[in-house]
Amino acid sequence: MDSHEEIKQLEDELRKTQYNKATEHHFGVVKARIAKLKEKIEKRQSSKKGGEGFAVKKSGDATVVLLGFPSVGKSTLLNALTNAQSKVGAYEFTTLEVIPGVLEHNQAKIQILDVPGILEGAASGRGRGKEVLSMVRNADLIIILLDPLHPEHHKVILKEIADIGIRANQKKPVIKIAKKSRGGISISSTVSLNISKNTIETVLREFKLVNVDVVIREQINIDQLIDVIEENKIYIPAITVINKIDLVDQNELNNIQKEVKPNVFVSAEKKININKLKDEIYNALRFIRIYLKEINKKPDLEEPMIMRQGTTVRDVCEKIHKDFIIKFRFARIWGSSKFPGQAIRKLNRELKDKDIIEFHLR
């Protein structure tokens, strides 16, 4: 039995077993073994010489990838969103390379990549799928684009990106695993755990982690534990978009809403809801605009510094020049401050959208 057959057998075993407290330990062991087998296959495949792959230099304030099956309208949507002129055709596999375009929205420049369509089995290499999905791993946002006639493709795409190690719309679990030379396994938590410490310990041992200190600070499941142990997962936000809505009636759209729960319905060809999608992309990237002001001068409101929610004064300093941290005295802030031009002396002060900041250095 090869690794692929063994994985299938183990996955079938899980499907036939009802998950509960009595079977939790067994689930942990089986899932750990599946993860190890997949890692073994990945290492074997990566050691072989592969194709040329796709090479596109990242640019702008963020990179977004249009991901979907062939003929869902990725090229048409790219052209509707950006200044790109991606080839459009009413047949499958029109796009054989990666076509970049730039969306300018709310003063941000967002690179959008039209990649070849994927098929079921892409994560295993079908139809250049691995090359396409490797582009997705480097993105800041995934747009999962669906045809309204095939909403079932949504689950397939989510599985393919999960199989390549992408965790869409998830955050990395707050778990710390520290190796040590001796002392066995120590598990502590700041929350009441969903899975038993015995199961956690068994999973750790499956990965040959026999001397570690583990601190868990949030509720986790077995899959999340394995993800943290493997240390090879990417956490990327994603939005789901239904294209070609002009081809179906409202009843069908209502059914898709219940089944898929997309973020936006659009028609790239008819330019329906394109501005709404632009807003959705911008918001999903968690952008904020920070305007810089020189002392005794008006702020530059034409070209803001595009940052992410949670940005601090320190972050802005570091983006301008590393010496700003060393020479920092205080900053004056207009916008989210208690009063216009308030002097802020703490570098960890969080900034908000459209804040104006004026630095005073030594």
C-alpha positions as CSV (number, residue, x, y, z in Angstrom):
1,M,0.0,0.0,0.0
2,D,1.5,3.4,-1.0
3,S,1.1,6.6,0.9
4,H,-1.9,7.9,-1.2
5,E,-3.8,4.6,-0.6
6,E,-3.0,4.7,3.1
7,I,-4.3,8.3,3.3
8,K,-7.5,7.3,1.6
9,Q,-8.0,4.3,3.9
10,L,-7.5,6.5,7.0
11,E,-9.8,9.2,5.7
12,D,-12.5,6.6,5.0
13,E,-12.0,5.3,8.5
14,L,-12.6,8.8,9.9
15,R,-15.8,9.3,7.8
16,K,-17.2,6.1,9.2
17,T,-16.4,7.0,12.8
18,Q,-18.7,9.3,14.8
19,Y,-16.6,12.0,16.6
20,N,-17.3,12.2,20.3
21,K,-15.4,12.1,23.6
22,A,-14.9,8.3,23.4
23,T,-13.4,8.5,19.9
24,E,-11.6,11.8,20.2
25,H,-8.2,10.1,21.0
26,H,-8.5,7.8,18.0
27,F,-9.4,10.8,15.8
28,G,-6.2,12.5,17.0
29,V,-4.0,9.6,16.2
30,V,-5.5,9.0,12.7
31,K,-5.4,12.7,11.8
32,A,-1.8,13.0,12.9
33,R,-0.9,10.0,10.8
34,I,-2.6,11.5,7.7
35,A,-0.7,14.7,8.2
36,K,2.6,12.9,8.4
37,L,1.8,10.9,5.3
38,K,0.9,14.1,3.4
39,E,4.1,15.7,4.5
40,K,6.1,12.6,3.3
41,I,4.4,12.9,-0.1
42,E,5.1,16.6,-0.3
43,K,8.8,16.1,0.5
44,R,9.1,13.4,-2.1
45,Q,7.4,15.5,-4.8
46,S,9.4,18.7,-4.0
47,S,12.7,16.7,-4.3
48,K,11.8,15.9,-7.9
49,K,12.4,18.6,-10.6
50,G,9.1,20.3,-11.3
51,G,7.9,22.7,-14.0
52,E,9.0,26.3,-14.4
53,G,6.1,27.6,-12.4
54,F,4.9,31.2,-12.4
55,A,6.9,34.3,-11.5
56,V,5.2,37.6,-10.9
57,K,6.8,40.4,-8.9
58,K,4.6,41.6,-6.1
59,S,3.8,45.3,-6.3
60,G,1.5,47.9,-4.9
61,D,0.0,47.9,-1.4
62,A,-1.3,44.3,-1.5
63,T,-1.6,41.3,-3.9
64,V,-4.9,39.6,-4.6
65,V,-5.4,36.4,-6.5
66,L,-8.5,35.5,-8.5
67,L,-9.0,31.8,-8.0
68,G,-11.6,29.6,-9.6
69,F,-12.4,26.9,-12.0
70,P,-11.9,27.5,-15.8
71,S,-14.4,29.7,-17.5
72,V,-15.8,31.4,-14.4
73,G,-14.9,34.8,-15.8
74,K,-11.6,35.6,-14.0
75,S,-10.2,37.5,-17.0
76,T,-13.3,39.5,-17.6
77,L,-13.4,40.4,-13.9
78,L,-9.8,41.4,-13.9
79,N,-10.4,43.7,-16.9
80,A,-13.5,45.2,-15.1
81,L,-11.5,45.9,-11.9
82,T,-8.2,47.1,-13.3
83,N,-6.3,48.5,-16.3
84,A,-5.3,45.0,-17.4
85,Q,-6.2,43.6,-20.8
86,S,-6.4,39.9,-20.0
87,K,-7.4,37.7,-22.9
88,V,-11.1,36.7,-22.7
89,G,-12.7,33.7,-24.4
90,A,-15.8,31.6,-24.1
91,Y,-13.8,28.4,-23.7
92,E,-11.9,26.7,-20.9
93,F,-8.2,27.4,-20.1
94,T,-8.1,30.8,-21.8
95,T,-5.5,32.0,-19.3
96,L,-2.4,29.9,-19.4
97,E,-0.1,32.4,-17.6
98,V,-0.5,34.8,-14.8
99,I,-1.9,38.2,-15.9
100,P,-1.4,41.1,-13.4
101,G,-3.5,44.2,-13.2
102,V,-3.7,47.2,-10.7
103,L,-6.9,48.2,-9.0
104,E,-6.7,51.8,-7.7
105,H,-9.3,52.3,-5.0
106,N,-9.5,54.7,-2.0
107,Q,-6.0,55.8,-2.8
108,A,-4.6,52.3,-2.5
109,K,-2.9,50.4,-5.3
110,I,-3.9,46.8,-5.3
111,Q,-2.2,44.2,-7.5
112,I,-4.7,41.6,-8.8
113,L,-3.5,38.4,-10.5
114,D,-5.6,36.4,-12.9
115,V,-4.2,32.9,-12.6
116,P,-5.0,29.8,-14.7
117,G,-8.2,28.0,-13.6
118,I,-7.8,25.0,-11.2
119,L,-9.6,21.7,-11.2
120,E,-10.4,19.2,-8.5
121,G,-7.1,17.6,-7.6
122,A,-5.1,20.8,-8.1
123,A,-3.3,20.4,-4.8
124,S,-1.9,17.1,-6.0
125,G,-0.6,18.7,-9.2
126,R,-3.5,18.2,-11.7
127,G,-3.6,20.9,-14.4
128,R,-0.6,22.8,-13.1
129,G,-2.6,23.2,-10.0
130,K,0.4,23.2,-7.6
131,E,2.0,26.0,-9.5
132,V,-1.2,28.1,-9.4
133,L,-1.8,27.4,-5.7
134,S,1.8,28.3,-4.9
135,M,0.9,31.8,-6.2
136,V,-2.0,31.9,-3.8
137,R,0.2,31.1,-0.8
138,N,2.0,34.4,-1.5
139,A,-1.2,36.5,-1.7
140,D,-2.6,38.9,0.8
141,L,-6.2,38.1,-0.2
142,I,-7.9,35.3,-2.2
143,I,-11.0,36.0,-4.3
144,I,-12.8,32.7,-4.8
145,L,-14.7,33.2,-8.0
146,L,-17.7,31.0,-8.7
147,D,-20.1,30.4,-11.6
148,P,-23.7,30.5,-10.5
149,L,-24.4,27.3,-12.4
150,H,-21.8,25.4,-10.3
151,P,-21.9,26.6,-6.6
152,E,-20.7,23.2,-5.6
153,H,-17.2,24.2,-6.8
154,H,-16.9,26.3,-3.6
155,K,-16.3,23.3,-1.4
156,V,-13.9,21.9,-3.9
157,I,-11.8,25.1,-4.0
158,L,-11.8,25.3,-0.2
159,K,-10.5,21.8,0.0
160,E,-7.8,22.3,-2.6
161,I,-6.4,25.4,-0.8
162,A,-6.6,23.6,2.5
163,D,-4.7,20.7,1.1
164,I,-1.9,23.0,-0.1
165,G,-1.5,24.4,3.5
166,I,-3.7,27.5,3.2
167,R,-6.1,28.3,6.0
168,A,-8.6,30.7,4.5
169,N,-10.3,33.2,6.9
170,Q,-8.6,31.6,9.9
171,K,-6.1,33.0,12.4
172,K,-3.1,31.1,13.6
173,P,-4.1,29.5,16.9
174,V,-2.5,31.0,20.0
175,I,-0.4,27.9,21.0
176,K,3.2,28.0,22.1
177,I,5.2,24.8,21.7
178,A,8.7,25.0,23.2
179,K,11.2,22.1,22.8
180,K,13.4,21.1,25.7
181,S,16.2,18.6,26.3
182,R,14.3,16.6,29.0
183,G,11.3,16.5,31.2
184,G,8.7,15.0,29.0
185,I,5.5,16.7,27.9
186,S,4.0,19.6,29.9
187,I,0.6,21.0,28.9
188,S,-1.0,24.1,30.4
189,S,-3.8,26.3,29.2
190,T,-5.5,29.5,30.0
191,V,-8.9,28.3,28.8
192,S,-11.1,25.2,29.3
193,L,-10.0,22.8,26.5
194,N,-12.2,21.1,24.0
195,I,-9.8,18.2,23.6
196,S,-8.2,16.2,26.4
197,K,-4.6,16.6,27.4
198,N,-4.2,12.9,26.8
199,T,-5.2,13.4,23.1
200,I,-2.9,16.4,22.8
201,E,0.0,14.4,24.3
202,T,-0.7,11.5,21.9
203,V,-0.7,13.8,18.9
204,L,2.6,15.3,20.0
205,R,4.2,11.9,20.4
206,E,3.0,11.0,16.9
207,F,5.2,13.8,15.7
208,K,8.1,12.6,17.9
209,L,7.7,15.6,20.3
210,V,8.4,13.9,23.6
211,N,10.1,16.8,25.5
212,V,8.1,20.0,25.1
213,D,6.3,22.7,27.1
214,V,2.9,23.5,25.5
215,V,0.8,26.6,26.4
216,I,-2.7,26.9,24.9
217,R,-4.4,30.3,25.1
218,E,-7.6,29.6,23.2
219,Q,-10.0,26.9,22.3
220,I,-8.6,24.6,19.6
221,N,-9.5,21.4,17.7
222,I,-7.2,18.5,16.7
223,D,-6.6,20.0,13.2
224,Q,-5.5,23.3,14.6
225,L,-3.1,21.6,17.0
226,I,-1.5,19.6,14.1
227,D,-1.3,22.8,12.0
228,V,0.8,24.5,14.7
229,I,3.0,21.4,15.2
230,E,3.7,21.3,11.4
231,E,4.6,25.0,11.2
232,N,3.9,25.2,7.5
233,K,0.4,26.7,7.2
234,I,-0.4,30.1,5.7
235,Y,-3.3,32.1,7.1
236,I,-4.9,34.3,4.4
237,P,-8.2,36.2,4.2
238,A,-10.6,35.2,1.4
239,I,-13.9,36.5,0.0
240,T,-16.3,34.6,-2.2
241,V,-17.7,36.2,-5.3
242,I,-20.5,34.8,-7.6
243,N,-19.9,36.0,-11.2
244,K,-22.3,35.9,-14.2
245,I,-25.4,36.7,-12.1
246,D,-27.1,37.9,-15.3
247,L,-27.4,34.3,-16.4
248,V,-29.7,33.1,-13.6
249,D,-32.9,34.3,-11.9
250,Q,-33.4,35.7,-8.4
251,N,-34.6,32.4,-7.0
252,E,-31.4,30.7,-8.0
253,L,-29.4,33.5,-6.5
254,N,-31.3,33.1,-3.3
255,N,-30.5,29.4,-3.2
256,I,-26.8,30.2,-3.8
257,Q,-26.9,32.7,-0.9
258,K,-28.1,30.0,1.4
259,E,-25.7,27.4,0.2
260,V,-22.5,29.4,-0.3
261,K,-23.0,32.7,1.5
262,P,-20.9,34.7,-0.9
263,N,-19.7,38.2,-0.1
264,V,-20.7,39.7,-3.4
265,F,-22.8,38.9,-6.4
266,V,-21.4,40.5,-9.6
267,S,-21.6,40.4,-13.4
268,A,-18.1,41.3,-14.7
269,E,-19.4,41.5,-18.3
270,K,-22.3,43.7,-17.4
271,K,-20.3,45.7,-14.8
272,I,-22.9,44.9,-12.1
273,N,-21.8,45.5,-8.5
274,I,-18.1,46.1,-9.5
275,N,-17.8,49.1,-7.2
276,K,-19.3,47.0,-4.4
277,L,-16.6,44.4,-5.0
278,K,-13.9,47.0,-5.0
279,D,-15.1,48.1,-1.5
280,E,-15.2,44.5,-0.4
281,I,-11.6,43.9,-1.5
282,Y,-10.4,47.1,0.2
283,N,-12.2,46.2,3.5
284,A,-11.0,42.6,3.5
285,L,-7.4,43.8,3.2
286,R,-8.1,45.9,6.4
287,F,-6.5,49.0,4.9
288,I,-6.3,52.4,6.6
289,R,-4.9,55.6,5.1
290,I,-2.3,57.6,7.1
291,Y,-1.5,61.1,5.9
292,L,2.0,62.5,6.6
293,K,2.5,66.2,7.5
294,E,5.7,68.2,7.7
295,I,6.1,70.7,10.4
296,N,4.5,74.1,9.5
297,K,3.2,72.7,6.2
298,K,-0.1,71.3,5.1
299,P,-0.6,67.5,5.0
300,D,-0.2,65.6,1.8
301,L,-3.7,64.3,1.2
302,E,-3.0,63.1,-2.3
303,E,-0.8,60.1,-1.5
304,P,-1.4,58.5,1.9
305,M,0.6,55.8,3.4
306,I,-1.5,52.7,3.1
307,M,-1.3,50.6,6.3
308,R,-3.4,47.9,8.0
309,Q,-5.8,48.1,10.9
310,G,-3.8,47.9,14.2
311,T,-1.0,50.1,12.8
312,T,0.9,52.0,15.5
313,V,3.1,55.1,15.4
314,R,6.1,52.7,15.6
315,D,4.9,50.9,12.4
316,V,4.7,54.2,10.5
317,C,8.2,55.2,11.8
318,E,9.7,51.9,10.6
319,K,8.1,52.2,7.2
320,I,9.5,55.7,6.6
321,H,13.0,55.0,7.9
322,K,14.6,53.0,10.7
323,D,16.2,56.1,12.2
324,F,12.8,57.6,13.0
325,I,12.6,55.2,15.9
326,I,15.9,56.2,17.3
327,K,15.3,60.0,16.8
328,F,11.6,60.0,17.8
329,R,10.6,62.7,20.3
330,F,6.8,62.8,19.8
331,A,4.2,62.9,17.1
332,R,1.2,65.2,16.6
333,I,-2.0,63.5,15.4
334,W,-5.1,64.9,13.8
335,G,-8.1,62.6,13.4
336,S,-8.4,60.0,16.1
337,S,-6.7,62.2,18.8
338,K,-8.6,63.8,21.7
339,F,-8.0,67.2,20.1
340,P,-6.4,68.4,16.8
341,G,-2.6,68.2,16.9
342,Q,-2.4,66.3,20.1
343,A,1.2,65.4,21.0
344,I,1.7,61.6,21.3
345,R,4.9,60.4,22.9
346,K,4.1,56.6,22.9
347,L,5.2,54.6,19.9
348,N,2.6,52.0,20.6
349,R,-0.3,54.4,20.0
350,E,-2.7,52.8,17.5
351,L,-3.7,54.9,14.5
352,K,-7.0,55.0,12.7
353,D,-8.1,55.6,9.1
354,K,-7.4,59.1,7.7
355,D,-5.3,60.1,10.7
356,I,-2.8,62.8,9.9
357,I,0.6,62.5,11.7
358,E,3.5,65.0,12.1
359,F,6.8,63.7,13.4
360,H,9.1,65.6,15.7
361,L,12.6,64.1,15.9
362,R,15.7,64.8,17.9
